[in-house]
Amino acid sequence: MQKPYVIDEMISAKSIAARLEELCREIHDEFQGTDKLVVVGLLRGSFVFIADLVRELDLPIEVDFLEASSYGDGMESSREVRILKDLRGAIEGRDVLVVEDIVDTGHTLHHVTGLLKSREPARLKTIALLDKPSRREVDMKADWTGFEIPDEFVVGYGIDFAQRNRNLPYIGKVRFT
Ligand code: PRP
């Protein structure tokens, strides 16, 4: 049985949108001129972030998805990253932007970037909406980060708690009652 909890707003939808605009300006500068950018969303957590991100990018892009999982329905990372769904397209010689919702222990992004680098893209960059540096277990940092947050259990804007609350339009903090 799930313990009862409430969700306190931590980062508003408005703050996320404002930060996204800033990040997209930087991404735009990095990738301007390319006609071979593939934006890769890591499922499932990044589905809201990538949807907003690509609509803010004025670049010719393709979108692809990769599903990695290390948490299942639990709150602790298993540290064993499984690829549940691979990319549809080849990325050799392409520019790639990997979109992640949150970097926690870092195992997921570390594993995924290692895998994608082995496919020899021309350029591989990463963006994470949230970063919890205090939880890091491997040396990993996204090239762009939306917000650094403390070690709180967060949900919303794509991020789940036992598969719930992904549809909240803001980032909230879980508080058990
Ligand atoms: C969550 C989250 C990140 C990853 C971050 O994914 O979406 O991908 O964990 O944690 P890490 O830095 O400790 O590896 P999860 O495995 O829960 O799958 P989901 O995206 O389907 O929710």
Backbone and ligand atoms as CSV (ligand in chain L), in Angstrom:
chain,resi,resn,atom,element,x,y,z
A,1,MET,N,N,0.836,-1.213,0.000
A,1,MET,CA,C,0.000,0.000,0.000
A,1,MET,C,C,0.867,1.260,0.000
A,2,GLN,N,N,0.548,2.177,-0.888
A,2,GLN,CA,C,1.290,3.433,-0.964
A,2,GLN,C,C,0.994,4.309,0.252
A,3,LYS,N,N,2.057,4.794,0.894
A,3,LYS,CA,C,1.866,5.720,2.027
A,3,LYS,C,C,1.218,6.996,1.496
A,4,PRO,N,N,0.310,7.614,2.249
A,4,PRO,CA,C,-0.302,8.862,1.759
A,4,PRO,C,C,0.719,9.995,1.671
A,5,TYR,N,N,0.565,10.817,0.646
A,5,TYR,CA,C,1.496,11.929,0.481
A,5,TYR,C,C,0.805,13.112,-0.172
A,6,VAL,N,N,1.404,14.281,0.001
A,6,VAL,CA,C,0.940,15.463,-0.722
A,6,VAL,C,C,2.112,15.972,-1.562
A,7,ILE,N,N,1.796,16.818,-2.515
A,7,ILE,CA,C,2.843,17.359,-3.387
A,7,ILE,C,C,2.894,18.871,-3.230
A,8,ASP,N,N,4.047,19.375,-2.843
A,8,ASP,CA,C,4.236,20.824,-2.713
A,8,ASP,C,C,4.941,21.331,-3.963
A,9,GLU,N,N,4.442,22.422,-4.532
A,9,GLU,CA,C,5.082,22.961,-5.742
A,9,GLU,C,C,6.503,23.438,-5.429
A,10,MET,N,N,7.433,23.070,-6.294
A,10,MET,CA,C,8.836,23.425,-6.082
A,10,MET,C,C,9.329,24.349,-7.211
A,11,ILE,N,N,9.001,23.990,-8.459
A,11,ILE,CA,C,9.363,24.835,-9.608
A,11,ILE,C,C,8.097,24.990,-10.455
A,12,SER,N,N,7.650,26.225,-10.614
A,12,SER,CA,C,6.381,26.461,-11.309
A,12,SER,C,C,6.508,26.223,-12.818
A,13,ALA,N,N,5.382,26.031,-13.458
A,13,ALA,CA,C,5.360,25.853,-14.915
A,13,ALA,C,C,5.942,27.090,-15.597
A,14,LYS,N,N,5.677,28.260,-15.016
A,14,LYS,CA,C,6.172,29.519,-15.585
A,14,LYS,C,C,7.708,29.583,-15.502
A,15,SER,N,N,8.263,29.168,-14.364
A,15,SER,CA,C,9.735,29.174,-14.211
A,15,SER,C,C,10.374,28.189,-15.179
A,16,ILE,N,N,9.741,27.037,-15.363
A,16,ILE,CA,C,10.286,26.038,-16.293
A,16,ILE,C,C,10.313,26.618,-17.706
A,17,ALA,N,N,9.209,27.257,-18.097
A,17,ALA,CA,C,9.120,27.809,-19.456
A,17,ALA,C,C,10.177,28.896,-19.667
A,18,ALA,N,N,10.396,29.733,-18.652
A,18,ALA,CA,C,11.385,30.814,-18.771
A,18,ALA,C,C,12.796,30.242,-18.909
A,19,ARG,N,N,13.091,29.228,-18.095
A,19,ARG,CA,C,14.417,28.605,-18.151
A,19,ARG,C,C,14.627,27.896,-19.495
A,20,LEU,N,N,13.571,27.293,-19.975
A,20,LEU,CA,C,13.629,26.588,-21.251
A,20,LEU,C,C,13.997,27.542,-22.396
A,21,GLU,N,N,13.437,28.723,-22.351
A,21,GLU,CA,C,13.767,29.731,-23.378
A,21,GLU,C,C,15.251,30.053,-23.363
A,22,GLU,N,N,15.815,30.249,-22.145
A,22,GLU,CA,C,17.255,30.544,-22.023
A,22,GLU,C,C,18.083,29.393,-22.574
A,23,LEU,N,N,17.724,28.166,-22.168
A,23,LEU,CA,C,18.491,26.994,-22.602
A,23,LEU,C,C,18.439,26.837,-24.116
A,24,CYS,N,N,17.284,27.095,-24.688
A,24,CYS,CA,C,17.138,26.912,-26.135
A,24,CYS,C,C,17.963,27.923,-26.913
A,25,ARG,N,N,18.146,29.099,-26.343
A,25,ARG,CA,C,19.021,30.080,-27.009
A,25,ARG,C,C,20.444,29.516,-27.084
A,26,GLU,N,N,20.914,28.909,-25.976
A,26,GLU,CA,C,22.275,28.336,-25.951
A,26,GLU,C,C,22.384,27.131,-26.889
A,27,ILE,N,N,21.353,26.307,-26.904
A,27,ILE,CA,C,21.359,25.124,-27.785
A,27,ILE,C,C,21.375,25.575,-29.245
A,28,HIS,N,N,20.621,26.618,-29.500
A,28,HIS,CA,C,20.552,27.188,-30.832
A,28,HIS,C,C,21.938,27.637,-31.291
A,29,ASP,N,N,22.658,28.342,-30.395
A,29,ASP,CA,C,24.016,28.801,-30.722
A,29,ASP,C,C,24.928,27.618,-31.011
A,30,GLU,N,N,24.795,26.565,-30.226
A,30,GLU,CA,C,25.661,25.387,-30.394
A,30,GLU,C,C,25.407,24.687,-31.734
A,31,PHE,N,N,24.144,24.542,-32.087
A,31,PHE,CA,C,23.816,23.703,-33.248
A,31,PHE,C,C,23.444,24.483,-34.507
A,32,GLN,N,N,23.553,25.814,-34.430
A,32,GLN,CA,C,23.178,26.610,-35.599
A,32,GLN,C,C,23.962,26.153,-36.833
A,33,GLY,N,N,23.292,26.031,-37.952
A,33,GLY,CA,C,23.976,25.638,-39.188
A,33,GLY,C,C,23.913,24.154,-39.475
A,34,THR,N,N,23.583,23.356,-38.457
A,34,THR,CA,C,23.528,21.917,-38.707
A,34,THR,C,C,22.181,21.550,-39.343
A,35,ASP,N,N,22.228,20.573,-40.208
A,35,ASP,CA,C,20.948,20.083,-40.753
A,35,ASP,C,C,20.792,18.606,-40.414
A,36,LYS,N,N,21.564,18.172,-39.401
A,36,LYS,CA,C,21.514,16.737,-39.104
A,36,LYS,C,C,21.404,16.458,-37.608
A,37,LEU,N,N,20.620,17.317,-36.926
A,37,LEU,CA,C,20.463,17.151,-35.477
A,37,LEU,C,C,19.334,16.169,-35.149
A,38,VAL,N,N,19.678,15.189,-34.316
A,38,VAL,CA,C,18.666,14.266,-33.809
A,38,VAL,C,C,18.497,14.542,-32.318
A,39,VAL,N,N,17.284,14.883,-31.921
A,39,VAL,CA,C,16.997,15.113,-30.509
A,39,VAL,C,C,16.449,13.801,-29.945
A,40,VAL,N,N,17.158,13.270,-28.945
A,40,VAL,CA,C,16.821,11.947,-28.413
A,40,VAL,C,C,16.233,12.081,-27.010
A,41,GLY,N,N,15.001,11.719,-26.858
A,41,GLY,CA,C,14.361,11.752,-25.539
A,41,GLY,C,C,14.530,10.420,-24.834
A,42,LEU,N,N,14.906,10.494,-23.551
A,42,LEU,CA,C,14.994,9.257,-22.761
A,42,LEU,C,C,13.645,9.026,-22.099
A,43,LEU,N,N,13.013,7.964,-22.504
A,43,LEU,CA,C,11.687,7.650,-21.959
A,43,LEU,C,C,11.832,6.962,-20.606
A,44,ARG,N,N,10.827,7.060,-19.715
A,44,ARG,CA,C,9.653,7.812,-20.039
A,44,ARG,C,C,9.725,9.252,-19.527
A,45,GLY,N,N,10.598,9.495,-18.568
A,45,GLY,CA,C,10.585,10.760,-17.824
A,45,GLY,C,C,10.722,12.036,-18.643
A,46,SER,N,N,11.347,11.966,-19.841
A,46,SER,CA,C,11.620,13.205,-20.581
A,46,SER,C,C,10.506,13.600,-21.543
A,47,PHE,N,N,9.387,12.858,-21.548
A,47,PHE,CA,C,8.427,13.087,-22.644
A,47,PHE,C,C,7.806,14.487,-22.626
A,48,VAL,N,N,7.622,15.069,-21.467
A,48,VAL,CA,C,7.044,16.421,-21.407
A,48,VAL,C,C,8.120,17.451,-21.766
A,49,PHE,N,N,9.295,17.261,-21.177
A,49,PHE,CA,C,10.406,18.194,-21.413
A,49,PHE,C,C,10.771,18.252,-22.893
A,50,ILE,N,N,10.905,17.114,-23.535
A,50,ILE,CA,C,11.311,17.108,-24.946
A,50,ILE,C,C,10.220,17.735,-25.817
A,51,ALA,N,N,8.968,17.540,-25.448
A,51,ALA,CA,C,7.870,18.125,-26.240
A,51,ALA,C,C,7.954,19.651,-26.203
A,52,ASP,N,N,8.217,20.207,-25.019
A,52,ASP,CA,C,8.336,21.669,-24.909
A,52,ASP,C,C,9.632,22.157,-25.552
A,53,LEU,N,N,10.705,21.399,-25.352
A,53,LEU,CA,C,12.028,21.792,-25.875
A,53,LEU,C,C,12.029,21.892,-27.407
A,54,VAL,N,N,11.541,20.871,-28.070
A,54,VAL,CA,C,11.625,20.881,-29.543
A,54,VAL,C,C,10.747,21.973,-30.150
A,55,ARG,N,N,9.666,22.342,-29.450
A,55,ARG,CA,C,8.809,23.400,-29.988
A,55,ARG,C,C,9.421,24.782,-29.795
A,56,GLU,N,N,10.438,24.829,-28.933
A,56,GLU,CA,C,11.149,26.096,-28.692
A,56,GLU,C,C,12.382,26.224,-29.593
A,57,LEU,N,N,12.751,25.121,-30.274
A,57,LEU,CA,C,13.968,25.115,-31.098
A,57,LEU,C,C,13.643,25.439,-32.544
A,58,ASP,N,N,14.296,26.478,-33.052
A,58,ASP,CA,C,14.067,26.859,-34.442
A,58,ASP,C,C,15.213,26.294,-35.285
A,59,LEU,N,N,15.287,24.974,-35.335
A,59,LEU,CA,C,16.347,24.271,-36.070
A,59,LEU,C,C,15.716,23.089,-36.799
A,60,PRO,N,N,16.320,22.655,-37.905
A,60,PRO,CA,C,15.786,21.448,-38.548
A,60,PRO,C,C,16.220,20.222,-37.727
A,61,ILE,N,N,15.286,19.535,-37.166
A,61,ILE,CA,C,15.647,18.401,-36.298
A,61,ILE,C,C,14.850,17.151,-36.650
A,62,GLU,N,N,15.380,16.033,-36.175
A,62,GLU,CA,C,14.601,14.793,-36.132
A,62,GLU,C,C,14.462,14.441,-34.654
A,63,VAL,N,N,13.440,13.691,-34.324
A,63,VAL,CA,C,13.215,13.287,-32.937
A,63,VAL,C,C,13.236,11.767,-32.863
A,64,ASP,N,N,13.938,11.258,-31.881
A,64,ASP,CA,C,13.951,9.807,-31.674
A,64,ASP,C,C,13.878,9.552,-30.167
A,65,PHE,N,N,13.599,8.328,-29.790
A,65,PHE,CA,C,13.458,8.006,-28.373
A,65,PHE,C,C,14.214,6.738,-28.025
A,66,LEU,N,N,14.666,6.713,-26.783
A,66,LEU,CA,C,15.343,5.539,-26.259
A,66,LEU,C,C,14.772,5.356,-24.856
A,67,GLU,N,N,14.430,4.143,-24.523
A,67,GLU,CA,C,13.892,3.926,-23.174
A,67,GLU,C,C,14.895,3.176,-22.329
A,68,ALA,N,N,15.288,3.834,-21.263
A,68,ALA,CA,C,16.215,3.212,-20.316
A,68,ALA,C,C,15.527,3.187,-18.965
A,69,SER,N,N,15.814,2.183,-18.176
A,69,SER,CA,C,15.188,2.134,-16.867
A,69,SER,C,C,16.161,1.592,-15.833
A,70,SER,N,N,16.205,2.254,-14.691
A,70,SER,CA,C,17.033,1.731,-13.607
A,70,SER,C,C,16.278,1.727,-12.284
A,71,TYR,N,N,15.101,2.310,-12.276
A,71,TYR,CA,C,14.361,2.426,-11.014
A,71,TYR,C,C,13.155,1.503,-10.899
A,72,GLY,N,N,12.589,1.079,-12.032
A,72,GLY,CA,C,11.331,0.330,-11.954
A,72,GLY,C,C,10.308,1.194,-11.240
A,73,ASP,N,N,9.576,0.603,-10.305
A,73,ASP,CA,C,8.581,1.382,-9.565
A,73,ASP,C,C,9.120,1.839,-8.216
A,74,GLY,N,N,10.391,1.556,-7.936
A,74,GLY,CA,C,10.926,1.870,-6.618
A,74,GLY,C,C,11.523,3.267,-6.547
A,75,MET,N,N,12.033,3.622,-5.377
A,75,MET,CA,C,12.611,4.948,-5.166
A,75,MET,C,C,14.136,4.897,-5.209
A,76,GLU,N,N,14.704,3.705,-5.224
A,76,GLU,CA,C,16.159,3.563,-5.226
A,76,GLU,C,C,16.655,3.072,-6.583
A,77,SER,N,N,17.746,3.655,-7.068
A,77,SER,CA,C,18.319,3.206,-8.335
A,77,SER,C,C,18.874,1.796,-8.172
A,78,SER,N,N,18.624,0.943,-9.166
A,78,SER,CA,C,19.195,-0.408,-9.122
A,78,SER,C,C,20.657,-0.355,-9.587
A,79,ARG,N,N,21.060,0.778,-10.140
A,79,ARG,CA,C,22.402,1.006,-10.711
A,79,ARG,C,C,22.635,0.145,-11.948
A,80,GLU,N,N,21.670,-0.632,-12.307
A,80,GLU,CA,C,21.797,-1.464,-13.497
A,80,GLU,C,C,20.857,-0.882,-14.537
A,81,VAL,N,N,21.442,-0.246,-15.558
A,81,VAL,CA,C,20.601,0.446,-16.530
A,81,VAL,C,C,20.250,-0.515,-17.652
A,82,ARG,N,N,18.964,-0.662,-17.873
A,82,ARG,CA,C,18.517,-1.560,-18.945
A,82,ARG,C,C,17.966,-0.731,-20.095
A,83,ILE,N,N,18.311,-1.122,-21.321
A,83,ILE,CA,C,17.745,-0.452,-22.496
A,83,ILE,C,C,16.496,-1.247,-22.877
A,84,LEU,N,N,15.352,-0.614,-22.693
A,84,LEU,CA,C,14.082,-1.298,-22.968
A,84,LEU,C,C,13.622,-1.044,-24.401
A,85,LYS,N,N,14.064,0.096,-24.949
A,85,LYS,CA,C,13.714,0.414,-26.344
A,85,LYS,C,C,14.864,1.211,-26.930
A,86,ASP,N,N,15.385,0.745,-28.035
A,86,ASP,CA,C,16.527,1.439,-28.655
A,86,ASP,C,C,16.020,2.481,-29.659
A,87,LEU,N,N,16.954,3.321,-30.144
A,87,LEU,CA,C,16.620,4.311,-31.167
A,87,LEU,C,C,16.101,3.623,-32.421
A,88,ARG,N,N,15.266,4.333,-33.162
A,88,ARG,CA,C,14.814,3.787,-34.444
A,88,ARG,C,C,15.863,4.026,-35.516
A,89,GLY,N,N,16.546,5.189,-35.422
A,89,GLY,CA,C,17.474,5.563,-36.494
A,89,GLY,C,C,18.938,5.413,-36.113
A,90,ALA,N,N,19.806,5.377,-37.134
A,90,ALA,CA,C,21.261,5.347,-36.915
A,90,ALA,C,C,21.728,6.767,-36.611
A,91,ILE,N,N,22.754,6.903,-35.763
A,91,ILE,CA,C,23.244,8.247,-35.417
A,91,ILE,C,C,24.697,8.469,-35.835
A,92,GLU,N,N,25.278,7.525,-36.531
A,92,GLU,CA,C,26.669,7.687,-36.982
A,92,GLU,C,C,26.776,8.955,-37.840
A,93,GLY,N,N,27.729,9.833,-37.478
A,93,GLY,CA,C,27.944,11.064,-38.238
A,93,GLY,C,C,26.914,12.153,-38.006
A,94,ARG,N,N,25.935,11.881,-37.129
A,94,ARG,CA,C,24.889,12.879,-36.869
A,94,ARG,C,C,25.230,13.690,-35.623
A,95,ASP,N,N,24.624,14.871,-35.500
A,95,ASP,CA,C,24.674,15.618,-34.245
A,95,ASP,C,C,23.527,15.116,-33.384
A,96,VAL,N,N,23.828,14.875,-32.109
A,96,VAL,CA,C,22.810,14.286,-31.230
A,96,VAL,C,C,22.681,15.111,-29.955
A,97,LEU,N,N,21.442,15.391,-29.582
A,97,LEU,CA,C,21.165,16.036,-28.295
A,97,LEU,C,C,20.306,15.083,-27.476
A,98,VAL,N,N,20.864,14.598,-26.368
A,98,VAL,CA,C,20.130,13.676,-25.499
A,98,VAL,C,C,19.389,14.488,-24.438
A,99,VAL,N,N,18.100,14.222,-24.310
A,99,VAL,CA,C,17.252,14.980,-23.391
A,99,VAL,C,C,16.823,14.090,-22.226
A,100,GLU,N,N,17.221,14.511,-21.031
A,100,GLU,CA,C,16.945,13.734,-19.814
A,100,GLU,C,C,16.141,14.601,-18.853
A,101,ASP,N,N,15.252,13.994,-18.098
A,101,ASP,CA,C,14.476,14.789,-17.141
A,101,ASP,C,C,15.274,15.103,-15.884
A,102,ILE,N,N,15.997,14.097,-15.360
A,102,ILE,CA,C,16.728,14.334,-14.113
A,102,ILE,C,C,17.990,13.473,-14.058
A,103,VAL,N,N,19.069,14.087,-13.583
A,103,VAL,CA,C,20.300,13.332,-13.326
A,103,VAL,C,C,20.417,13.208,-11.819
A,104,ASP,N,N,20.395,11.969,-11.359
A,104,ASP,CA,C,20.380,11.694,-9.923
A,104,ASP,C,C,21.716,11.013,-9.574
A,105,THR,N,N,21.753,9.693,-9.562
A,105,THR,CA,C,23.048,9.025,-9.345
A,105,THR,C,C,23.962,9.242,-10.563
A,106,GLY,N,N,23.360,9.470,-11.730
A,106,GLY,CA,C,24.130,9.670,-12.960
A,106,GLY,C,C,24.289,8.391,-13.779
A,107,HIS,N,N,23.857,7.260,-13.222
A,107,HIS,CA,C,24.078,5.986,-13.931
A,107,HIS,C,C,23.368,5.948,-15.293
A,108,THR,N,N,22.132,6.451,-15.339
A,108,THR,CA,C,21.377,6.366,-16.597
A,108,THR,C,C,22.066,7.153,-17.707
A,109,LEU,N,N,22.370,8.434,-17.430
A,109,LEU,CA,C,22.973,9.266,-18.481
A,109,LEU,C,C,24.372,8.765,-18.848
A,110,HIS,N,N,25.100,8.290,-17.864
A,110,HIS,CA,C,26.444,7.761,-18.101
A,110,HIS,C,C,26.372,6.558,-19.047
A,111,HIS,N,N,25.468,5.652,-18.751
A,111,HIS,CA,C,25.321,4.440,-19.562
A,111,HIS,C,C,24.856,4.790,-20.981
A,112,VAL,N,N,23.855,5.650,-21.063
A,112,VAL,CA,C,23.277,5.985,-22.368
A,112,VAL,C,C,24.278,6.744,-23.239
A,113,THR,N,N,25.001,7.706,-22.655
A,113,THR,CA,C,25.969,8.451,-23.482
A,113,THR,C,C,27.106,7.533,-23.922
A,114,GLY,N,N,27.498,6.601,-23.063
A,114,GLY,CA,C,28.541,5.633,-23.444
A,114,GLY,C,C,28.082,4.809,-24.645
A,115,LEU,N,N,26.847,4.346,-24.570
A,115,LEU,CA,C,26.287,3.537,-25.654
A,115,LEU,C,C,26.215,4.335,-26.956
A,116,LEU,N,N,25.712,5.572,-26.856
A,116,LEU,CA,C,25.529,6.372,-28.074
A,116,LEU,C,C,26.868,6.809,-28.669
A,117,LYS,N,N,27.850,7.098,-27.797
A,117,LYS,CA,C,29.178,7.480,-28.310
A,117,LYS,C,C,29.798,6.348,-29.118
A,118,SER,N,N,29.528,5.117,-28.709
A,118,SER,CA,C,30.104,3.970,-29.417
A,118,SER,C,C,29.562,3.879,-30.847
A,119,ARG,N,N,28.472,4.595,-31.126
A,119,ARG,CA,C,27.901,4.596,-32.486
A,119,ARG,C,C,28.466,5.725,-33.345
A,120,GLU,N,N,29.442,6.437,-32.806
A,120,GLU,CA,C,30.200,7.466,-33.526
A,120,GLU,C,C,29.370,8.600,-34.129
A,121,PRO,N,N,28.598,9.305,-33.277
A,121,PRO,CA,C,27.933,10.510,-33.769
A,121,PRO,C,C,28.978,11.592,-34.013
A,122,ALA,N,N,28.639,12.615,-34.841
A,122,ALA,CA,C,29.584,13.705,-35.078
A,122,ALA,C,C,29.762,14.513,-33.799
A,123,ARG,N,N,28.652,14.726,-33.077
A,123,ARG,CA,C,28.665,15.521,-31.845
A,123,ARG,C,C,27.576,14.971,-30.932
A,124,LEU,N,N,27.889,14.846,-29.652
A,124,LEU,CA,C,26.893,14.342,-28.701
A,124,LEU,C,C,26.812,15.298,-27.520
A,125,LYS,N,N,25.663,15.912,-27.341
A,125,LYS,CA,C,25.458,16.839,-26.225
A,125,LYS,C,C,24.277,16.349,-25.402
A,126,THR,N,N,24.233,16.822,-24.157
A,126,THR,CA,C,23.177,16.351,-23.259
A,126,THR,C,C,22.536,17.532,-22.542
A,127,ILE,N,N,21.240,17.386,-22.288
A,127,ILE,CA,C,20.538,18.399,-21.497
A,127,ILE,C,C,19.657,17.682,-20.484
A,128,ALA,N,N,19.671,18.177,-19.259
A,128,ALA,CA,C,18.799,17.618,-18.216
A,128,ALA,C,C,18.022,18.766,-17.591
A,129,LEU,N,N,16.738,18.569,-17.389
A,129,LEU,CA,C,15.956,19.631,-16.745
A,129,LEU,C,C,16.419,19.818,-15.308
A,130,LEU,N,N,16.595,18.702,-14.601
A,130,LEU,CA,C,16.957,18.780,-13.180
A,130,LEU,C,C,18.250,18.037,-12.907
A,131,ASP,N,N,18.976,18.518,-11.918
A,131,ASP,CA,C,20.217,17.869,-11.504
A,131,ASP,C,C,20.260,17.837,-9.979
A,132,LYS,N,N,20.530,16.644,-9.447
A,132,LYS,CA,C,20.696,16.492,-7.989
A,132,LYS,C,C,22.149,16.105,-7.733
A,133,PRO,N,N,23.066,17.077,-7.753
A,133,PRO,CA,C,24.495,16.734,-7.641
A,133,PRO,C,C,24.854,16.002,-6.350
A,134,SER,N,N,24.105,16.230,-5.290
A,134,SER,CA,C,24.440,15.596,-3.995
A,134,SER,C,C,24.246,14.082,-4.024
A,135,ARG,N,N,23.553,13.573,-5.029
A,135,ARG,CA,C,23.273,12.131,-5.106
A,135,ARG,C,C,24.209,11.385,-6.056
A,136,ARG,N,N,25.153,12.107,-6.653
A,136,ARG,CA,C,25.941,11.524,-7.745
A,136,ARG,C,C,26.804,10.343,-7.314
A,137,GLU,N,N,26.800,9.294,-8.103
A,137,GLU,CA,C,27.654,8.117,-7.852
A,137,GLU,C,C,28.676,7.908,-8.960
A,138,VAL,N,N,28.425,8.516,-10.131
A,138,VAL,CA,C,29.412,8.446,-11.219
A,138,VAL,C,C,29.669,9.866,-11.710
A,139,ASP,N,N,30.841,10.088,-12.299
A,139,ASP,CA,C,31.214,11.417,-12.744
A,139,ASP,C,C,30.438,11.755,-14.019
A,140,MET,N,N,29.376,12.504,-13.870
A,140,MET,CA,C,28.500,12.780,-15.009
A,140,MET,C,C,27.812,14.116,-14.808
A,141,LYS,N,N,27.869,14.958,-15.815
A,141,LYS,CA,C,27.111,16.213,-15.756
A,141,LYS,C,C,26.606,16.522,-17.150
A,142,ALA,N,N,25.351,16.902,-17.239
A,142,ALA,CA,C,24.802,17.245,-18.552
A,142,ALA,C,C,25.442,18.549,-19.035
A,143,ASP,N,N,25.516,18.725,-20.350
A,143,ASP,CA,C,26.088,19.958,-20.899
A,143,ASP,C,C,25.223,21.164,-20.545
A,144,TRP,N,N,23.906,20.966,-20.489
A,144,TRP,CA,C,22.997,22.022,-20.041
A,144,TRP,C,C,22.090,21.458,-18.958
A,145,THR,N,N,21.897,22.275,-17.919
A,145,THR,CA,C,21.013,21.866,-16.820
A,145,THR,C,C,19.997,22.971,-16.580
A,146,GLY,N,N,18.742,22.565,-16.392
A,146,GLY,CA,C,17.704,23.555,-16.103
A,146,GLY,C,C,17.823,24.102,-14.697
A,147,PHE,N,N,17.751,23.194,-13.727
A,147,PHE,CA,C,17.774,23.601,-12.317
A,147,PHE,C,C,18.547,22.569,-11.496
A,148,GLU,N,N,19.405,23.064,-10.620
A,148,GLU,CA,C,20.027,22.184,-9.619
A,148,GLU,C,C,19.087,22.148,-8.430
A,149,ILE,N,N,18.823,20.946,-7.933
A,149,ILE,CA,C,17.887,20.853,-6.807
A,149,ILE,C,C,18.515,20.051,-5.668
A,150,PRO,N,N,18.021,20.240,-4.439
A,150,PRO,CA,C,18.512,19.442,-3.322
A,150,PRO,C,C,17.966,18.024,-3.388
A,151,ASP,N,N,18.382,17.192,-2.477
A,151,ASP,CA,C,17.981,15.783,-2.488
A,151,ASP,C,C,16.554,15.621,-1.967
A,152,GLU,N,N,15.606,16.003,-2.797
A,152,GLU,CA,C,14.185,15.868,-2.478
A,152,GLU,C,C,13.583,14.911,-3.487
A,153,PHE,N,N,12.505,14.231,-3.085
A,153,PHE,CA,C,11.824,13.354,-4.039
A,153,PHE,C,C,10.870,14.211,-4.860
A,154,VAL,N,N,11.158,14.335,-6.159
A,154,VAL,CA,C,10.370,15.242,-6.995
A,154,VAL,C,C,9.516,14.476,-8.016
A,155,VAL,N,N,8.425,15.111,-8.386
A,155,VAL,CA,C,7.498,14.538,-9.374
A,155,VAL,C,C,6.992,15.637,-10.294
A,156,GLY,N,N,6.352,15.213,-11.372
A,156,GLY,CA,C,5.698,16.163,-12.269
A,156,GLY,C,C,6.526,16.488,-13.489
A,157,TYR,N,N,5.899,17.118,-14.479
A,157,TYR,CA,C,6.548,17.507,-15.732
A,157,TYR,C,C,7.269,16.287,-16.327
A,158,GLY,N,N,6.618,15.150,-16.246
A,158,GLY,CA,C,7.178,13.908,-16.809
A,158,GLY,C,C,7.717,12.932,-15.777
A,159,ILE,N,N,8.043,13.435,-14.597
A,159,ILE,CA,C,8.685,12.581,-13.578
A,159,ILE,C,C,7.624,11.943,-12.685
A,160,ASP,N,N,7.826,10.663,-12.395
A,160,ASP,CA,C,6.802,9.910,-11.667
A,160,ASP,C,C,7.188,9.597,-10.228
A,161,PHE,N,N,6.162,9.248,-9.481
A,161,PHE,CA,C,6.348,8.546,-8.212
A,161,PHE,C,C,5.498,7.287,-8.351
A,162,ALA,N,N,6.155,6.132,-8.452
A,162,ALA,CA,C,5.457,4.863,-8.691
A,162,ALA,C,C,4.497,4.995,-9.878
A,163,GLN,N,N,4.997,5.598,-10.941
A,163,GLN,CA,C,4.285,5.794,-12.229
A,163,GLN,C,C,3.166,6.833,-12.176
A,164,ARG,N,N,2.938,7.482,-11.047
A,164,ARG,CA,C,1.903,8.519,-10.977
A,164,ARG,C,C,2.520,9.907,-11.064
A,165,ASN,N,N,1.678,10.880,-11.269
A,165,ASN,CA,C,2.013,12.319,-11.193
A,165,ASN,C,C,2.876,12.845,-12.340
A,166,ARG,N,N,3.093,12.060,-13.394
A,166,ARG,CA,C,3.895,12.555,-14.524
A,166,ARG,C,C,3.210,13.726,-15.212
A,167,ASN,N,N,1.878,13.810,-15.072
A,167,ASN,CA,C,1.112,14.813,-15.813
A,167,ASN,C,C,0.990,16.153,-15.105
A,168,LEU,N,N,1.619,16.317,-13.942
A,168,LEU,CA,C,1.594,17.645,-13.312
A,168,LEU,C,C,2.355,18.639,-14.187
A,169,PRO,N,N,1.852,19.846,-14.368
A,169,PRO,CA,C,2.542,20.808,-15.244
A,169,PRO,C,C,3.738,21.481,-14.582
A,170,TYR,N,N,3.964,21.223,-13.309
A,170,TYR,CA,C,5.083,21.825,-12.568
A,170,TYR,C,C,5.893,20.713,-11.902
A,171,ILE,N,N,7.061,21.093,-11.324
A,171,ILE,CA,C,7.845,20.145,-10.532
A,171,ILE,C,C,7.417,20.302,-9.077
A,172,GLY,N,N,7.028,19.185,-8.492
A,172,GLY,CA,C,6.604,19.210,-7.092
A,172,GLY,C,C,7.465,18.307,-6.235
A,173,LYS,N,N,7.369,18.540,-4.944
A,173,LYS,CA,C,8.137,17.787,-3.965
A,173,LYS,C,C,7.166,16.882,-3.210
A,174,VAL,N,N,7.522,15.604,-3.107
A,174,VAL,CA,C,6.638,14.662,-2.397
A,174,VAL,C,C,6.856,14.814,-0.886
A,175,ARG,N,N,5.743,14.964,-0.170
A,175,ARG,CA,C,5.819,15.029,1.298
A,175,ARG,C,C,4.845,13.994,1.867
A,176,PHE,N,N,5.416,13.052,2.605
A,176,PHE,CA,C,4.557,12.004,3.173
A,176,PHE,C,C,3.798,12.558,4.386
A,177,THR,N,N,2.519,12.194,4.462
A,177,THR,CA,C,1.684,12.755,5.551
A,177,THR,C,C,1.389,11.710,6.613
L,1,PRP,C1,C,14.624,8.091,-13.923
L,1,PRP,C2,C,14.770,9.419,-14.636
L,1,PRP,C3,C,16.154,9.356,-15.210
L,1,PRP,C4,C,16.911,8.485,-14.242
L,1,PRP,C5,C,17.833,9.323,-13.407
L,1,PRP,O1,O,14.268,7.125,-14.863
L,1,PRP,O2,O,13.785,9.568,-15.623
L,1,PRP,O3,O,16.159,8.763,-16.490
L,1,PRP,O4,O,15.928,7.834,-13.428
L,1,PRP,O5,O,18.419,8.581,-12.385
L,1,PRP,P1,P,19.964,8.222,-12.282
L,1,PRP,O6,O,20.743,9.464,-12.564
L,1,PRP,O7,O,20.082,7.800,-10.823
L,1,PRP,O8,O,20.250,7.100,-13.210
L,1,PRP,P2,P,13.544,5.732,-14.491
L,1,PRP,O9,O,14.542,4.628,-14.522
L,1,PRP,O10,O,12.756,5.892,-13.210
L,1,PRP,O11,O,12.575,5.538,-15.706
L,1,PRP,P3,P,11.440,6.534,-16.274
L,1,PRP,O12,O,12.158,7.646,-17.015
L,1,PRP,O13,O,10.654,5.648,-17.174
L,1,PRP,O14,O,10.621,7.064,-15.119
